Amino acid sequence: MGIRLRYLAHDLEVPLGEFFIGRSADCQLSLDDPLVSRRHALLTVSESGVAIEDLGSRNGVLINGARISGRHILSDGDKIAIGGQEMFLLGAIEPSSAHSPRSAPLWMRQAQNARTVDMSEIPAGEDDGATAIASRRSLPGLIPQHPDKRVHALSLIGSVADKALALGRVDEAERILQRSLSDILTKAREGGVGAVQPELVEKASTYAARLAAATGRGAWINYIFELNTRLELLLPAYLVDELYSVLRKVKAVDMSVLRGYAKRLRERAGERTPAEKFILQRIEGLERLGALK
């Protein structure tokens, strides 16, 4: 069956089986929150439904505002609070019950009807942009409260994808990241320079490089160079070094995209620091390496 958790304006796919939530990096969903225990809660997804269990955490698990004890059967749209984090369960099969269906509260109907908000929709440089989006989406508690949370949101999605890659589930990792990375590139195409914050671009480029290495698809290399060309950003040195290895693994690369990026950088070479000029030389080396494929 599989379900989705809507958290930080993103939908995370949760497959059949056990799904741990906590502060530990070993959890499938790792939350950077001091109120969250290392292994805080366990979601169990089966063909018959979804259950959650508090694993003896300090601050407990709240479902629709009420603290649970032991194993609790979840319904579609339930709001889960773990530490200071809130998420919604979507796509669950309603458990069979002799009880009459309860009327869904307003916040649940809003969560079910709202579309996922991508990270790049928060206006750049707008301190309270989250408030404006929250009013448009009517999705309380899910909108990042600061633009930097967009980076955290991609890190969260990426950590789930990294776990899938570690297990050899390349297609699953690509599917997890595809929507977020695509949204960022769309924002860059529409808004140009300054449309996406540099830290978010770096994070997106890093995950695209990992996907390129895992899938062998040159499209993810093209993604990196197009994204950074449109935003006129210089790739960090560590990522350029990584691309030397990744470029040897991919089947094909659109050389026009790579050459276009190198050309744009050369046009402003006079403004570069010595360290940046060295990175530019390394990128020109990538251009030559790509031409050999």
Secondary structure, 3 states (H helix, E strand, C coil): CCEEEEECCEEEEECCEEEEEECCCCCCEECCCCCCCCCCEEEEEECCEEEEEECCCCCCEEECCEECCCEEEECCCCEEEECCEEEEEECCCCCCCCCCCCCCCHHHHHHHHCCCCCHHHCCCCCCCHHHHHHHHHCCCCCCCCCCCHHHHHHHHHHHHHHHHHHCCCHHHHHHHHHHHHHHHHHHHHHHCCCCCCHHHHHHHHHHHHHHHHHHCCCHHHHHHHHHHHHCCCCCCHHHHHHHHHHHCCCCCCCHHHHHHHHHHHHHCHHHCCHHHHHHHHHHHHHHHHHHCC
